[in-house]
Structure formats: structure tokens, C-alpha cells
Amino acid sequence: MDNEQMSMLVQFSPIFVMAAVFYFMVWRPNRKEQAARKKLLDALKKGDKVYTVGGLYGTVDSLTEKTVVLEVAEGVKVTFMRNAVSGVRE
């Protein structure tokens, strides 16, 4: 490489380093979170005690591909999008 190409490489190296840092600190962890969330939603079953993104706690009464019916109190059932489930209570 001649001096001009080396200078250009040195000039752009901080951009490459920033892109690599951005990938490992933002995109990769986000992809792992998405995979864990998909696994959680796919594993839902009747009787699971869950909470929603809105903070509502309930027990899964029934499921379809896109919705989940939660029993939030005795005899009170509410239908949510499956994506609204935030987690499973232990």
C-alpha cells in the first residue's frame, strides 16, 4: 500500500471501530432479547400466570395464534394480543 491509501485507511478506522462497537453493544443484545421473548410467547399454555405490558396480572384461560384470554379475577376474562404478555410469574 502506498502512503495515500494508508492515510485513508487510518482516517476511516474510527468509523469501522464505532460500527463494530455499535453492533456488539446494541444489535446483538437486542436480537437475543427478541429471541427470548419469542420463546416465552411460543411457550405460553393454559394455566400460566402472566403479566402484561400494561401491568395487568392474570391466568391464561385460552390461546389462539394471535390472542390470549386472561382471567384477571374470578369470572372476569379479558382478551389481549399475545404480544401484550410481558412475562410469566413463577
URFENQUI-V133347 format. One record per residue. N is the residue number from 1. RES is the residue in one letter. BURIAL is I if it has 16 or more other C-alpha atoms within 10 Angstrom, else O. Layout:
<<N,RES,BURIAL> <N,RES,BURIAL>>
//
This chain:
<<1,M,O> <2,D,O> <3,N,O> <4,E,O> <5,Q,O> <6,M,O> <7,S,O> <8,M,O> <9,L,O> <10,V,O> <11,Q,O> <12,F,O> <13,S,O> <14,P,O> <15,I,O> <16,F,O> <17,V,O> <18,M,O> <19,A,O> <20,A,O> <21,V,O> <22,F,O> <23,Y,O> <24,F,O> <25,M,O> <26,V,O> <27,W,O> <28,R,O> <29,P,O> <30,N,O> <31,R,O> <32,K,O> <33,E,O> <34,Q,O> <35,A,O> <36,A,O> <37,R,I> <38,K,O> <39,K,O> <40,L,O> <41,L,I> <42,D,O> <43,A,O> <44,L,I> <45,K,O> <46,K,O> <47,G,O> <48,D,I> <49,K,I> <50,V,I> <51,Y,I> <52,T,I> <53,V,O> <54,G,O> <55,G,O> <56,L,O> <57,Y,I> <58,G,I> <59,T,I> <60,V,I> <61,D,I> <62,S,I> <63,L,I> <64,T,O> <65,E,O> <66,K,O> <67,T,O> <68,V,I> <69,V,I> <70,L,I> <71,E,I> <72,V,I> <73,A,O> <74,E,O> <75,G,O> <76,V,O> <77,K,I> <78,V,O> <79,T,O> <80,F,O> <81,M,O> <82,R,I> <83,N,O> <84,A,I> <85,V,I> <86,S,I> <87,G,I> <88,V,I> <89,R,O> <90,E,O>>
//
